[in-house]
Every structure is written in C-alpha cells, then in structure tokens.
C-alpha cells in the first residue's frame, strides 16, 4: 500500500508539473525589443594577429 500511495503522489505531481508548463494562450502581438536595445554588436574589424601580406612586385617585361 505505501508503494501505491507514493507512486500515485509522484505521478500526480509530475502530471501537474507538466500541465503547468503548457502555454496554450495565443499571444496578441509578437514580443518586441526594449527601446534601448540596439541589436547584437558585431565586430567587423579584421583580425589584428595576421600580418599584412607583402605587396606584389611589378612584372618585369621579358625580352
């Protein structure tokens, strides 16, 4: 009997826990960002650890 009572209480708790997570209410409007949010900052600078490649030498005309 104690096993049955414990398993019943546990299954009831789990069932109610899962039922509480369900969000069936539709949103009236899509979520919006706060006014002070300016997006994710991106770093567009080139990596500084790479040395600049040497300039190509002008082609010497062959005779």
BAPAVO-903830 format. One record per residue: chain; residue in one letter; x, y, z of N, C-alpha, C, O in turn; residue number from 1. Coordinates in pm, 1 decimal. Example, Ala and Ser with C-alpha at 12.3 -4.5 7.8 and 13.67 -1.06 7.14 Angstrom:
! BAPAVO-903830
<site kette="A" rest="A" n_X="1319.0" n_Y="-569.0" n_Z="780.0" ca_X="1230.0" ca_Y="-450.0" ca_Z="780.0" c_X="1320.0" c_Y="-330.0" c_Z="780.0" o_X="1423.6" o_Y="-331.9" o_Z="846.5" nr="1"/>
<site kette="A" rest="S" n_X="1285.0" n_Y="-225.0" n_Z="708.0" ca_X="1367.0" ca_Y="-106.0" ca_Z="714.0" c_X="1290.0" c_Y="3.0" c_Z="787.0" o_X="1340.9" o_Y="113.8" o_Z="803.9" nr="2"/>
This chain:
! BAPAVO-903830
<site kette="A" rest="X" n_X="80.1" n_Y="-119.8" n_Z="0.0" ca_X="0.0" ca_Y="0.0" ca_Z="0.0" c_X="84.9" c_Y="127.1" c_Z="0.0" o_X="53.0" o_Y="220.4" o_Z="-73.6" nr="1"/>
<site kette="A" rest="X" n_X="192.8" n_Y="134.3" n_Z="80.4" ca_X="272.8" ca_Y="256.8" ca_Z="78.6" c_X="334.8" c_Y="283.9" c_Z="-57.9" o_X="346.8" o_Y="399.6" o_Z="-98.3" nr="2"/>
<site kette="A" rest="X" n_X="374.4" n_Y="178.7" n_Z="-129.5" ca_X="431.6" ca_Y="198.9" ca_Z="-263.3" c_X="328.1" c_Y="258.8" c_Z="-357.2" o_X="359.5" o_Y="346.6" o_Z="-437.4" nr="3"/>
<site kette="A" rest="X" n_X="205.7" n_Y="211.4" n_Z="-347.0" ca_X="98.7" ca_Y="261.7" ca_Z="-431.9" c_X="70.9" c_Y="409.4" c_Z="-402.1" o_X="50.8" o_Y="488.8" o_Z="-494.0" nr="4"/>
<site kette="A" rest="X" n_X="70.0" n_Y="445.3" n_Z="-275.7" ca_X="43.0" ca_Y="583.7" ca_Z="-237.2" c_X="156.3" c_Y="674.9" c_Z="-284.4" o_X="130.9" o_Y="785.1" o_Z="-332.9" nr="5"/>
<site kette="A" rest="X" n_X="280.3" n_Y="629.8" n_Z="-270.7" ca_X="393.9" ca_Y="710.3" ca_Z="-312.7" c_X="395.3" c_Y="725.0" c_Z="-464.2" o_X="418.8" o_Y="834.7" o_Z="-515.0" nr="6"/>
<site kette="A" rest="X" n_X="371.0" n_Y="617.7" n_Z="-536.5" ca_X="370.8" ca_Y="626.0" ca_Z="-682.2" c_X="254.4" c_Y="711.1" c_Z="-732.2" o_X="269.1" o_Y="782.3" o_Z="-831.5" nr="7"/>
<site kette="A" rest="X" n_X="140.8" n_Y="705.3" n_Z="-666.7" ca_X="26.7" ca_Y="788.4" ca_Z="-704.9" c_X="57.9" c_Y="935.8" c_Z="-680.1" o_X="28.4" o_Y="1020.9" o_Z="-764.0" nr="8"/>
<site kette="A" rest="X" n_X="117.2" n_Y="965.4" n_Z="-565.8" ca_X="152.4" ca_Y="1104.7" ca_Z="-535.5" c_X="259.2" c_Y="1155.4" c_Z="-632.4" o_X="252.3" o_Y="1269.6" o_Z="-677.6" nr="9"/>
<site kette="A" rest="X" n_X="356.3" n_Y="1072.6" n_Z="-664.1" ca_X="461.7" ca_Y="1112.5" ca_Z="-756.2" c_X="406.8" c_Y="1134.5" c_Z="-896.6" o_X="440.5" o_Y="1233.4" o_Z="-961.6" nr="10"/>
<site kette="A" rest="X" n_X="322.8" n_Y="1043.2" n_Z="-943.6" ca_X="267.0" ca_Y="1059.8" ca_Z="-1078.1" c_X="174.4" c_Y="1181.5" c_Z="-1085.2" o_X="169.7" o_Y="1249.3" o_Z="-1187.8" nr="11"/>
<site kette="A" rest="X" n_X="101.0" n_Y="1209.7" n_Z="-977.7" ca_X="15.7" ca_Y="1328.5" ca_Z="-975.0" c_X="100.3" c_Y="1455.9" c_Z="-978.7" o_X="66.8" o_Y="1551.3" o_Z="-1048.9" nr="12"/>
<site kette="A" rest="X" n_X="209.0" n_Y="1456.7" n_Z="-903.3" ca_X="297.7" ca_Y="1572.9" ca_Z="-901.7" c_X="360.1" c_Y="1595.9" c_Z="-1038.3" o_X="366.3" o_Y="1709.4" o_Z="-1085.7" nr="13"/>
<site kette="A" rest="X" n_X="406.5" n_Y="1488.5" n_Z="-1102.0" ca_X="467.9" ca_Y="1500.3" ca_Z="-1234.7" c_X="365.4" c_Y="1547.8" c_Z="-1337.0" o_X="395.2" o_Y="1633.9" o_Z="-1419.8" nr="14"/>
<site kette="A" rest="X" n_X="245.4" n_Y="1492.1" n_Z="-1331.3" ca_X="140.5" ca_Y="1531.3" ca_Z="-1425.6" c_X="102.5" c_Y="1678.4" c_Z="-1408.2" o_X="86.8" o_Y="1750.5" o_Z="-1506.8" nr="15"/>
<site kette="A" rest="X" n_X="88.2" n_Y="1721.9" n_Z="-1286.3" ca_X="55.2" ca_Y="1862.5" ca_Z="-1262.2" c_X="171.3" c_Y="1953.6" c_Z="-1299.7" o_X="149.8" o_Y="2066.5" o_Z="-1343.8" nr="16"/>
<site kette="A" rest="X" n_X="293.1" n_Y="1906.1" n_Z="-1282.7" ca_X="409.4" ca_Y="1984.6" ca_Z="-1322.2" c_X="414.7" c_Y="2005.2" c_Z="-1471.7" o_X="443.6" o_Y="2115.5" o_Z="-1518.3" nr="17"/>
<site kette="A" rest="X" n_X="387.2" n_Y="1900.1" n_Z="-1547.9" ca_X="385.4" ca_Y="1913.7" ca_Z="-1693.7" c_X="266.7" c_Y="1996.5" c_Z="-1739.6" o_X="278.5" o_Y="2071.2" o_Z="-1836.8" nr="18"/>
<site kette="A" rest="X" n_X="154.9" n_Y="1985.8" n_Z="-1673.9" ca_X="36.8" ca_Y="2061.8" ca_Z="-1712.6" c_X="57.4" c_Y="2210.5" c_Z="-1686.8" o_X="0.4" o_Y="2293.4" o_Z="-1757.7" nr="19"/>
<site kette="A" rest="X" n_X="137.1" n_Y="2245.7" n_Z="-1587.8" ca_X="161.5" ca_Y="2386.0" ca_Z="-1557.6" c_X="252.5" c_Y="2449.7" c_Z="-1662.0" o_X="252.0" o_Y="2571.9" o_Z="-1676.7" nr="20"/>
<site kette="A" rest="X" n_X="330.5" n_Y="2369.9" n_Z="-1734.7" ca_X="424.0" ca_Y="2423.6" ca_Z="-1834.0" c_X="356.9" c_Y="2455.3" c_Z="-1967.2" o_X="413.7" o_Y="2527.5" o_Z="-2049.2" nr="21"/>
<site kette="A" rest="X" n_X="239.8" n_Y="2403.6" n_Z="-1989.2" ca_X="173.1" ca_Y="2422.1" ca_Z="-2117.6" c_X="122.2" c_Y="2564.8" c_Z="-2127.6" o_X="48.9" o_Y="2612.0" o_Z="-2040.7" nr="22"/>
<site kette="A" rest="X" n_X="161.7" n_Y="2633.2" n_Z="-2234.6" ca_X="116.3" ca_Y="2769.7" ca_Z="-2258.0" c_X="27.2" c_Y="2768.2" c_Z="-2381.2" o_X="75.6" o_Y="2778.4" o_Z="-2493.9" nr="23"/>
<site kette="A" rest="X" n_X="-101.2" n_Y="2755.5" n_Z="-2359.5" ca_X="-193.2" ca_Y="2745.2" ca_Z="-2471.6" c_X="-255.3" c_Y="2879.3" c_Z="-2508.2" o_X="-332.8" o_Y="2886.3" o_Z="-2603.5" nr="24"/>
<site kette="A" rest="X" n_X="-223.6" n_Y="2985.6" n_Z="-2435.5" ca_X="-281.4" ca_Y="3115.4" ca_Z="-2467.2" c_X="-205.9" c_Y="3177.7" c_Z="-2584.3" o_X="-83.5" o_Y="3189.9" o_Z="-2578.7" nr="25"/>
<site kette="A" rest="X" n_X="-275.8" n_Y="3217.0" n_Z="-2689.3" ca_X="-206.9" ca_Y="3279.8" ca_Z="-2802.7" c_X="-163.2" c_Y="3421.4" c_Z="-2766.0" o_X="-229.2" o_Y="3489.9" o_Z="-2688.0" nr="26"/>
<site kette="A" rest="X" n_X="-52.1" n_Y="3463.5" n_Z="-2822.9" ca_X="-3.1" ca_Y="3599.0" ca_Z="-2799.4" c_X="-82.2" c_Y="3696.1" c_Z="-2886.0" o_X="-111.1" o_Y="3667.9" o_Z="-3002.3" nr="27"/>
<site kette="A" rest="X" n_X="-116.3" n_Y="3809.5" n_Z="-2828.7" ca_X="-192.4" ca_Y="3909.1" ca_Z="-2903.3" c_X="-103.9" c_Y="3982.4" c_Z="-3003.3" o_X="-150.6" o_Y="4022.3" o_Z="-3110.0" nr="28"/>
<site kette="A" rest="X" n_X="22.6" n_Y="4000.0" n_Z="-2969.7" ca_X="117.5" ca_Y="4064.5" ca_Z="-3060.1" c_X="254.5" c_Y="4001.2" c_Z="-3036.7" o_X="281.3" o_Y="3949.7" o_Z="-2928.2" nr="29"/>
<site kette="A" rest="X" n_X="340.0" n_Y="4004.8" n_Z="-3136.3" ca_X="472.2" ca_Y="3945.0" ca_Z="-3119.5" c_X="554.5" c_Y="4022.4" c_Z="-3016.3" o_X="535.3" o_Y="4142.8" o_Z="-2999.6" nr="30"/>
<site kette="A" rest="X" n_X="644.3" n_Y="3955.1" n_Z="-2948.3" ca_X="726.4" ca_Y="4026.5" ca_Z="-2849.8" c_X="813.7" c_Y="4130.9" c_Z="-2916.8" o_X="859.0" o_Y="4112.3" o_Z="-3029.8" nr="31"/>
<site kette="A" rest="X" n_X="836.8" n_Y="4240.3" n_Z="-2847.0" ca_X="915.8" ca_Y="4349.7" ca_Z="-2902.2" c_X="1037.6" c_Y="4374.2" c_Z="-2813.8" o_X="1035.3" o_Y="4348.2" o_Z="-2693.5" nr="32"/>
<site kette="A" rest="X" n_X="1143.4" n_Y="4424.5" n_Z="-2875.6" ca_X="1264.4" ca_Y="4457.7" ca_Z="-2802.3" c_X="1242.9" c_Y="4586.2" c_Z="-2723.9" o_X="1164.5" o_Y="4671.6" o_Z="-2765.3" nr="33"/>
<site kette="A" rest="X" n_X="1311.6" n_Y="4600.7" n_Z="-2611.1" ca_X="1301.4" ca_Y="4727.6" ca_Z="-2538.7" c_X="1362.1" c_Y="4840.7" c_Z="-2620.3" o_X="1445.4" o_Y="4815.7" o_Z="-2707.4" nr="34"/>
<site kette="A" rest="X" n_X="1322.1" n_Y="4964.5" n_Z="-2594.0" ca_X="1368.5" ca_Y="5076.5" ca_Z="-2677.0" c_X="1519.1" c_Y="5098.9" c_Z="-2672.6" o_X="1575.3" o_Y="5152.9" o_Z="-2768.0" nr="35"/>
<site kette="A" rest="X" n_X="1586.0" n_Y="5059.2" n_Z="-2564.9" ca_X="1729.9" ca_Y="5083.1" ca_Z="-2556.4" c_X="1812.7" c_Y="4969.0" c_Z="-2613.6" o_X="1935.3" o_Y="4971.0" o_Z="-2602.8" nr="36"/>
<site kette="A" rest="X" n_X="1749.3" n_Y="4870.6" n_Z="-2673.7" ca_X="1821.4" ca_Y="4757.8" ca_Z="-2733.4" c_X="1857.2" c_Y="4793.7" c_Z="-2877.9" o_X="1769.7" o_Y="4829.0" o_Z="-2957.0" nr="37"/>
<site kette="A" rest="X" n_X="1983.7" n_Y="4784.7" n_Z="-2911.3" ca_X="2028.6" ca_Y="4822.5" ca_Z="-3044.6" c_X="2081.1" c_Y="4703.9" c_Z="-3123.9" o_X="2161.7" o_Y="4722.5" o_Z="-3215.1" nr="38"/>
<site kette="A" rest="X" n_X="2039.1" n_Y="4586.4" n_Z="-3092.6" ca_X="2083.0" ca_Y="4469.0" ca_Z="-3165.8" c_X="2211.2" c_Y="4410.5" c_Z="-3108.9" o_X="2271.1" o_Y="4465.4" o_Z="-3016.4" nr="39"/>
<site kette="A" rest="X" n_X="2250.6" n_Y="4301.3" n_Z="-3164.5" ca_X="2370.9" ca_Y="4233.6" ca_Z="-3120.1" c_X="2491.4" c_Y="4304.3" c_Z="-3181.1" o_X="2496.7" o_Y="4322.0" o_Z="-3302.8" nr="40"/>
<site kette="A" rest="X" n_X="2588.1" n_Y="4344.9" n_Z="-3099.3" ca_X="2705.1" ca_Y="4411.5" ca_Z="-3157.4" c_X="2788.2" c_Y="4312.2" c_Z="-3237.5" o_X="2811.1" o_Y="4199.3" o_Z="-3194.1" nr="41"/>
<site kette="A" rest="X" n_X="2831.7" n_Y="4354.5" n_Z="-3351.4" ca_X="2916.0" ca_Y="4269.4" ca_Z="-3434.7" c_X="3050.0" c_Y="4336.2" c_Z="-3453.3" o_X="3058.5" o_Y="4458.3" o_Z="-3466.0" nr="42"/>
<site kette="A" rest="X" n_X="3152.6" n_Y="4257.3" n_Z="-3454.9" ca_X="3287.4" ca_Y="4309.2" ca_Z="-3472.0" c_X="3326.2" c_Y="4290.9" c_Z="-3617.5" o_X="3351.3" o_Y="4178.9" o_Z="-3661.9" nr="43"/>
<site kette="A" rest="X" n_X="3331.2" n_Y="4398.9" n_Z="-3690.9" ca_X="3362.7" ca_Y="4391.3" ca_Z="-3832.7" c_X="3509.1" c_Y="4425.0" c_Z="-3861.4" o_X="3548.0" o_Y="4436.8" o_Z="-3977.6" nr="44"/>
<site kette="A" rest="X" n_X="3589.8" n_Y="4440.5" n_Z="-3757.5" ca_X="3730.4" ca_Y="4472.0" ca_Z="-3779.3" c_X="3806.6" c_Y="4345.3" c_Z="-3817.0" o_X="3774.9" o_Y="4237.3" o_Z="-3767.1" nr="45"/>
<site kette="A" rest="X" n_X="3905.6" n_Y="4357.0" n_Z="-3903.6" ca_X="3981.9" ca_Y="4237.8" ca_Z="-3939.5" c_X="4068.8" c_Y="4193.6" c_Z="-3822.7" o_X="4101.4" o_Y="4274.4" o_Z="-3735.7" nr="46"/>
<site kette="A" rest="X" n_X="4106.0" n_Y="4068.5" n_Z="-3819.8" ca_X="4190.2" ca_Y="4020.8" ca_Z="-3709.8" c_X="4325.2" c_Y="4091.3" c_Z="-3712.0" o_X="4384.9" o_Y="4109.6" o_Z="-3818.1" nr="47"/>
<site kette="A" rest="X" n_X="4372.5" n_Y="4130.4" n_Z="-3595.1" ca_X="4497.6" ca_Y="4205.0" ca_Z="-3587.7" c_X="4619.2" c_Y="4113.2" c_Z="-3579.9" o_X="4731.9" o_Y="4160.8" o_Z="-3593.3" nr="48"/>
<site kette="A" rest="X" n_X="4600.0" n_Y="3984.8" n_Z="-3558.8" ca_X="4714.9" ca_Y="3895.2" ca_Z="-3545.0" c_X="4773.0" c_Y="3852.9" c_Z="-3680.0" o_X="4881.6" o_Y="3795.2" o_Z="-3683.8" nr="49"/>
<site kette="A" rest="X" n_X="4705.1" n_Y="3879.5" n_Z="-3788.0" ca_X="4754.4" ca_Y="3841.4" ca_Z="-3920.1" c_X="4834.8" c_Y="3958.5" c_Z="-3975.7" o_X="4785.3" o_Y="4071.1" o_Z="-3981.6" nr="50"/>
<site kette="A" rest="X" n_X="4959.9" n_Y="3931.7" n_Z="-4016.7" ca_X="5042.3" ca_Y="4035.6" ca_Z="-4076.0" c_X="4988.4" c_Y="4069.7" c_Z="-4214.4" o_X="4927.4" o_Y="3987.0" o_Z="-4282.1" nr="51"/>
<site kette="A" rest="X" n_X="5012.7" n_Y="4192.8" n_Z="-4253.5" ca_X="4969.0" ca_Y="4232.7" ca_Z="-4386.7" c_X="5057.3" c_Y="4162.9" c_Z="-4490.7" o_X="5178.9" o_Y="4155.1" o_Z="-4472.7" nr="52"/>
<site kette="A" rest="X" n_X="4999.0" n_Y="4113.2" n_Z="-4596.8" ca_X="5078.7" ca_Y="4044.0" ca_Z="-4697.1" c_X="5169.9" c_Y="4142.7" c_Z="-4771.4" o_X="5136.4" o_Y="4260.6" o_Z="-4783.4" nr="53"/>
<site kette="A" rest="X" n_X="5283.5" n_Y="4095.7" n_Z="-4820.7" ca_X="5372.4" ca_Y="4186.2" ca_Z="-4894.1" c_X="5307.5" c_Y="4227.8" c_Z="-5025.3" o_X="5230.2" o_Y="4152.8" o_Z="-5085.0" nr="54"/>
<site kette="A" rest="X" n_X="5340.5" n_Y="4348.5" n_Z="-5068.7" ca_X="5285.3" ca_Y="4397.5" ca_Z="-5195.5" c_X="5349.4" c_Y="4321.4" c_Z="-5310.9" o_X="5469.3" o_Y="4293.6" o_Z="-5307.4" nr="55"/>
<site kette="A" rest="X" n_X="5272.4" n_Y="4288.1" n_Z="-5411.4" ca_X="5331.0" ca_Y="4218.3" ca_Z="-5526.2" c_X="5423.8" c_Y="4311.4" c_Z="-5605.1" o_X="5395.1" o_Y="4429.7" o_Z="-5623.5" nr="56"/>
<site kette="A" rest="X" n_X="5534.2" n_Y="4255.2" n_Z="-5650.6" ca_X="5629.8" ca_Y="4333.2" ca_Z="-5729.8" c_X="5575.3" c_Y="4351.4" c_Z="-5870.6" o_X="5509.4" o_Y="4261.6" o_Z="-5922.9" nr="57"/>
<site kette="A" rest="X" n_X="5601.5" n_Y="4465.5" n_Z="-5932.8" ca_X="5553.6" ca_Y="4483.9" ca_Z="-6070.9" c_X="5622.1" c_Y="4383.9" c_Z="-6163.4" o_X="5739.2" o_Y="4350.1" o_Z="-6145.9" nr="58"/>
<site kette="A" rest="X" n_X="5548.0" n_Y="4338.9" n_Z="-6259.4" ca_X="5600.7" ca_Y="4239.0" ca_Z="-6354.6" c_X="5709.6" c_Y="4302.2" c_Z="-6441.0" o_X="5695.4" o_Y="4413.8" o_Z="-6491.0" nr="59"/>
<site kette="A" rest="X" n_X="5817.4" n_Y="4227.9" n_Z="-6456.5" ca_X="5930.1" ca_Y="4273.9" ca_Z="-6541.3" c_X="5902.3" c_Y="4221.1" c_Z="-6681.8" o_X="5884.2" o_Y="4100.7" o_Z="-6699.7" nr="60"/>
<site kette="A" rest="X" n_X="5898.7" n_Y="4309.3" n_Z="-6781.4" ca_X="5872.8" ca_Y="4260.0" ca_Z="-6918.8" c_X="5987.9" c_Y="4173.0" c_Z="-6966.3" o_X="6104.8" o_Y="4206.9" o_Z="-6948.1" nr="61"/>
<site kette="A" rest="X" n_X="5953.8" n_Y="4061.8" n_Z="-7026.7" ca_X="6057.5" ca_Y="3970.9" ca_Z="-7079.3" c_X="6091.0" c_Y="4010.9" c_Z="-7222.2" o_X="6004.4" o_Y="4054.7" o_Z="-7297.9" nr="62"/>
<site kette="A" rest="X" n_X="6219.1" n_Y="3995.1" n_Z="-7258.0" ca_X="6264.5" ca_Y="4032.6" ca_Z="-7391.5" c_X="6281.3" c_Y="3911.7" c_Z="-7478.9" o_X="6319.1" o_Y="3924.5" o_Z="-7595.4" nr="63"/>
